[in-house]
């Protein structure tokens, strides 16, 4: 995920997966963790861009 657009596309994809896919508890937990990581990275990049 080098590009800012890429991270937001990943976030959208993960949210859609959680909302519309049938997942096992393990898959749901893993997907939620990936979403949390992507959101944290997006926030970090936003702070970095505002400070630059």
Buried (B, 14 or more C-beta within 10 A) or exposed (E): BEEEEEBBEBBEBBBEBBEEEEBEEEEBEEBBEBBEEBBEBBEEBEEEEEEE
